[in-house]
Amino acid sequence: MEGWTLFWKIVLISTAAVFALVSVAVAVGGFRDVKELLRSIKEQHDESDEESQ
Protein backbone atom coordinates (compact mmCIF):
# COMPACT_ATOMS: atom_id res chain seq x y z
CA MET A 1 0.00 0.00 0.00
CA GLU A 2 2.89 2.39 0.66
CA GLY A 3 3.97 2.03 -2.95
CA TRP A 4 0.71 3.53 -4.22
CA THR A 5 0.88 6.35 -1.70
CA LEU A 6 4.39 7.24 -2.85
CA PHE A 7 3.34 6.98 -6.50
CA TRP A 8 0.42 9.38 -6.04
CA LYS A 9 2.53 11.82 -4.02
CA ILE A 10 5.06 11.92 -6.87
CA VAL A 11 2.26 12.38 -9.42
CA LEU A 12 0.69 15.18 -7.36
CA ILE A 13 3.97 17.03 -6.84
CA SER A 14 4.96 16.60 -10.50
CA THR A 15 1.67 17.93 -11.83
CA ALA A 16 1.76 20.86 -9.40
CA ALA A 17 5.27 21.71 -10.55
CA VAL A 18 4.32 21.49 -14.23
CA PHE A 19 1.24 23.64 -13.58
CA ALA A 20 3.39 26.26 -11.83
CA LEU A 21 5.90 26.34 -14.69
CA VAL A 22 3.19 26.62 -17.34
CA SER A 23 1.44 29.36 -15.37
CA VAL A 24 4.64 31.40 -15.19
CA ALA A 25 5.35 30.85 -18.88
CA VAL A 26 1.84 31.95 -19.87
CA ALA A 27 1.98 35.00 -17.60
CA VAL A 28 5.35 36.12 -18.98
CA GLY A 29 4.27 35.50 -22.58
CA GLY A 30 1.00 37.33 -22.02
CA PHE A 31 2.79 40.29 -20.49
CA ARG A 32 5.10 40.48 -23.52
CA ASP A 33 2.13 40.30 -25.89
CA VAL A 34 0.26 43.08 -24.09
CA LYS A 35 3.40 45.22 -24.03
CA GLU A 36 3.88 44.70 -27.78
CA LEU A 37 0.20 45.43 -28.44
CA LEU A 38 0.37 48.71 -26.55
CA ARG A 39 3.57 49.67 -28.38
CA SER A 40 1.91 48.88 -31.72
CA ILE A 41 -1.17 50.94 -30.86
CA LYS A 42 1.01 53.88 -29.83
CA GLU A 43 2.98 53.69 -33.10
CA GLN A 44 -0.23 53.59 -35.16
CA HIS A 45 -1.59 56.54 -33.21
CA ASP A 46 1.62 58.50 -33.74
CA GLU A 47 1.55 57.72 -37.48
CA SER A 48 -2.05 58.86 -37.81
CA ASP A 49 -1.21 62.11 -36.01
CA GLU A 50 1.67 62.76 -38.43
CA GLU A 51 -0.54 62.08 -41.46
CA SER A 52 -3.28 64.43 -40.28
CA GLN A 53 -0.90 67.37 -39.93
Contacts in CASP RR format, 6 or more apart in sequence:
PFRMAT RR
TARGET T0000
AUTHOR 0000-0000-0000
METHOD contacts of the structure
MODEL  1
MEGWTLFWKIVLISTAAVFALVSVAVAVGGFRDVKELLRSIKEQHDESDE
ESQ
END
